[in-house]
Amino acid sequence: MEAICFHCQQAAEKYLKAYLAYNNKEIKKTHEVIDIIKIVKELEENKMPITINLEDDPFYLEGKAEGMSAAKKTYVINSYKNLNLSPEQIASIVNDTAENVIAILQEEGL
């Protein structure tokens, strides 16, 4: 489960950064998905379909760090509660994100 959560976070981060690059926006060196979402929301004038509690300051899920299991679980649970979506909706969003990343890379010939 931890690996799945880590890779979901990575997919979201990479997708959002790819979207910013595609729109010629500066990409800050950060792993904070919330910070990246703020930039995307500014770009899209708050048209993103998911409402996220931007008061949270979630941390980057360091996949190789030892002793992070409880913290990762807490992050996932808190994120889930803040999204107010069903597990099925989250799975659909993750799947759509992965498909969008693939489409962007294919479009760029990568």
N, C-alpha and C positions, 0 to 999 in steps of 0.2 A: 504494500500500500504506500509506503514512504517513497519508493521509486516512482510510482505513478504520480503522486502529488508533486514530486520534484520535477518530473518531465512535463506535467501540465503547466506548472509555473514557468518553466523554461519556454514552452511552446507559446504561451501567452506573451511573455516578454519579447521573444524573437518576432512574433507576429506584429506586435505593436511597434517595435523598432523598425521593422521592414516597412510598415505602413507610413511611418514618419519619413523614412528614407525615400520612399516612393513619391512622397509629397514635398521633397526637398527641404525638410525641416531638420534642424540640428538635433542630433541624437546625443544626449548626455550619457556619460559613462555611469550608469546606475543599474542596479538589479531590482530596484523598488518599482514594482508594477504599478502601484498607485501613482507614483510620480510620473510615470510614462503615460498613464491614462489621463492625468490632468492636462498634459500637453496635447494629447489626441483630442480631448474634449474641447480645448481652446480652438484647435484646428477645425473641428467639426461643429463648433458653436453649440456644444452640449447636445448633439444629436445621437450620442451612443445609446443603444437600447437597454443597457444594463445600468441600474443604479447601484453605486457602491458608496459605502460610508467613507468619505475621504478624511474623516477625523482619525481613522485608524492609521497606525504607522506600522504596517506589517514588515517583517524582515525577509531578506532574501533566504531562500531555503538552500543552504549550502549542503549539497548532496554528499560531500565527502567528510563533513565534520562529524566527529564522534560525539555522542551524548546529546544529540539534538532531537531524538525521537519524541519526547514529551512535548517539546516546543513546537515541533512540526505538527503534531496532532492538534495542539491548541490552535495553531494558526489555521489549519484546515477547518476545524470546527467553527472558529470565529468568522472566518471568511464565508463559510456556508450560511451561517446565521445572518450575516450582513447582506448577503445577496438575495435572501428570501426567495430562492428558487428550489425546485425539486431536484433530487439527484439526477433524474432523467433529463431535466432541462440543462443542468450543468454538463452532463455527458454530451448532449447535443451541441452545446456551445464549444466545448473542447474539440469535438469532431469537426465542427465548422471552422474553427480556428486552424486546425491542422490542414484541412482542405484549402483554406485561403493561403496559408504559407506555401503549400506546394504549388498552387496556381501562380502566385507571385514569382516564385523561383523559376518555374517553367516559362513564364512570360519573359523573364530576363535571360533565358537560355542557360540557367545554372542547374 
